[in-house]
Each structure stands twice: as structure tokens, then as C-alpha cells.
Amino acid sequence: MVTIKRSFSVTAISDAQPLAASELAHACGAEIDWVMQLVDVGIVQTHGSTERPPQEWRFESAALQCALEARRLERDFGVGLDAAALIIDLEREVRRLKSLLNAQAIHAR
């Protein structure tokens, strides 16, 4: 019988303790240059100015979700970050419109 032990690392993300760019990169299995590209194409936004060095950038939890989605799109479908930005934007819009339709359906009852 083989016993497999797994260990997990958990990091809590909040507005009080946002992720550093290096932490965001690590969470996505990427380099900080990739995070810089995410910011350039608008997939994620930094807390504060992008005029500062990337090592000083901070990100909220929503940025982690978007970065992981971009990584998945790259891996699973081979899309570039420009295409990933468009896909993520369209997914957000579809969710927003569905939510609006559901809210109108509830009020129409």
C-alpha cells in the first residue's frame, strides 16, 4: 500500500493584506513579467500606481481570480493574453446581463 501525503499552503487575501506581484505570479505558476503583461492588457489592476516598480504592486483577490482564469485560457486553449482579456471581459458581461435578467424576472412575478 502506498501512502501519499500532500501539503497545501493557504494565503488569505483581503483589502487589508493584498497580494504582492511576486505572490500573484507564484500563485499562478508564472513569472513577474507575466503579471506585468496582465496589467498591460487590463486583465488585472493594481492597488495604486503602475508608475512604481512591479515589486511594489499590490493586488486584491479579484485579481487572483482573473489571473488564474487567464492562465487557464492560455493553457487549455492556447490563447494570448489579449484574447484572454477579451474572453474574461465578455464572460463578466454575460454574467452581469444574466443577473439583470434574473432580477427583472423576479420583479415581474
C-alpha positions as CSV (number, residue, x, y, z in Angstrom):
1,M,0.0,0.0,0.0
2,V,1.3,3.4,-1.0
3,T,0.6,6.5,1.2
4,I,0.6,9.8,-0.5
5,K,1.0,12.9,1.7
6,R,0.0,16.2,0.3
7,S,0.7,19.6,1.8
8,F,-1.1,22.8,1.0
9,S,-0.3,26.4,1.6
10,V,-3.1,28.8,2.1
11,T,-2.9,32.5,1.9
12,A,-5.7,34.8,3.0
13,I,-6.2,37.8,0.7
14,S,-8.1,40.9,1.9
15,D,-8.1,44.6,1.2
16,A,-6.1,44.9,4.4
17,Q,-3.4,42.5,3.1
18,P,-3.4,42.4,-0.7
19,L,-1.1,40.1,-2.7
20,A,2.3,41.3,-3.9
21,A,3.1,40.9,-7.6
22,S,5.5,38.1,-6.8
23,E,2.9,36.3,-4.8
24,L,0.3,36.6,-7.6
25,A,2.9,35.3,-10.1
26,H,3.7,32.4,-7.8
27,A,0.0,31.5,-7.2
28,C,-0.4,31.2,-11.0
29,G,2.8,29.3,-11.6
30,A,4.2,32.3,-13.6
31,E,6.9,34.9,-13.5
32,I,6.5,38.6,-12.5
33,D,6.9,39.5,-16.2
34,W,3.7,37.7,-16.9
35,V,1.9,39.7,-14.2
36,M,3.2,42.8,-15.8
37,Q,1.6,41.7,-19.1
38,L,-1.7,41.1,-17.3
39,V,-1.6,44.7,-16.1
40,D,-0.6,45.9,-19.5
41,V,-3.6,44.2,-21.2
42,G,-6.0,45.2,-18.4
43,I,-6.8,41.7,-17.1
44,V,-5.8,42.8,-13.6
45,Q,-5.5,46.2,-11.9
46,T,-3.0,47.2,-9.3
47,H,-3.7,48.8,-5.9
48,G,-2.1,52.2,-6.6
49,S,0.0,53.4,-9.4
50,T,1.7,51.3,-12.1
51,E,4.4,54.0,-12.1
52,R,6.0,52.2,-9.2
53,P,8.2,49.2,-9.7
54,P,6.3,45.9,-10.1
55,Q,7.8,44.6,-6.9
56,E,5.7,47.3,-5.1
57,W,2.4,46.5,-6.9
58,R,-0.4,45.0,-4.8
59,F,-3.5,43.1,-5.9
60,E,-6.9,42.3,-4.5
61,S,-8.4,38.8,-4.5
62,A,-10.4,39.5,-7.7
63,A,-7.1,40.0,-9.5
64,L,-6.1,36.4,-8.4
65,Q,-9.3,35.0,-9.9
66,C,-8.8,36.9,-13.2
67,A,-5.1,35.9,-13.3
68,L,-5.9,32.2,-12.8
69,E,-8.6,32.4,-15.4
70,A,-6.1,33.9,-17.9
71,R,-3.6,31.2,-17.1
72,R,-6.3,28.5,-17.7
73,L,-7.2,30.1,-21.0
74,E,-3.6,30.2,-22.1
75,R,-3.0,26.6,-21.0
76,D,-6.3,25.0,-22.2
77,F,-6.9,26.9,-25.4
78,G,-3.5,28.4,-26.3
79,V,-4.9,32.0,-26.4
80,G,-2.7,35.0,-26.0
81,L,-3.3,37.5,-23.2
82,D,-5.1,40.0,-25.5
83,A,-7.6,37.3,-26.4
84,A,-7.8,36.2,-22.7
85,A,-8.6,39.8,-21.7
86,L,-11.4,39.9,-24.3
87,I,-12.8,36.5,-23.2
88,I,-12.7,37.4,-19.5
89,D,-14.4,40.7,-20.3
90,L,-17.2,39.0,-22.3
91,E,-17.7,36.4,-19.5
92,R,-18.2,39.3,-17.0
93,E,-20.7,41.0,-19.3
94,V,-22.6,37.8,-19.8
95,R,-22.8,37.2,-16.0
96,R,-23.9,40.8,-15.5
97,L,-26.6,40.5,-18.1
98,K,-27.9,37.2,-16.8
99,S,-28.1,38.7,-13.3
100,L,-30.0,41.6,-14.7
101,L,-32.5,39.3,-16.5
102,N,-32.9,37.2,-13.4
103,A,-33.6,40.3,-11.3
104,Q,-36.2,41.5,-13.8
105,A,-37.8,38.1,-13.9
106,I,-38.1,38.1,-10.1
107,H,-39.7,41.6,-10.1
108,A,-42.1,40.7,-12.9
109,R,-43.7,38.0,-10.8
